[in-house]
Amino acid sequence: MSSAPPLAYIYDRCATANPAMMELRLRACSEYVEEQGWGWGGWFVDKGDDPLTSDRRPALDNLVHSIQAVSPDTERVCLL
């Protein structure tokens, strides 16, 4: 593994009209990433009807592709 800090990827989903709880979770994850000294790999959020399906989660798909695109020598962390 590389000596560089891991890259953190954050995924969440929100199927409600009020995203307040999701925003609190994302803020908490962001603070945790900062405390750990990790780098940022990206934020990925499925909204609307997408979180309710088991076969269509575009943000989750993008997260997986982003993680796979990073060098195998880079440590990655995913917060859900």
Protein Blocks (a to p, Z undefined) as FASTA:
>chain_A
ZZbdcddddddddfbfblklmmmmmmmmmmmmmmnopacfbdcddehjllmpckbcfklm
mmmmmmmmpcfklccdddZZ
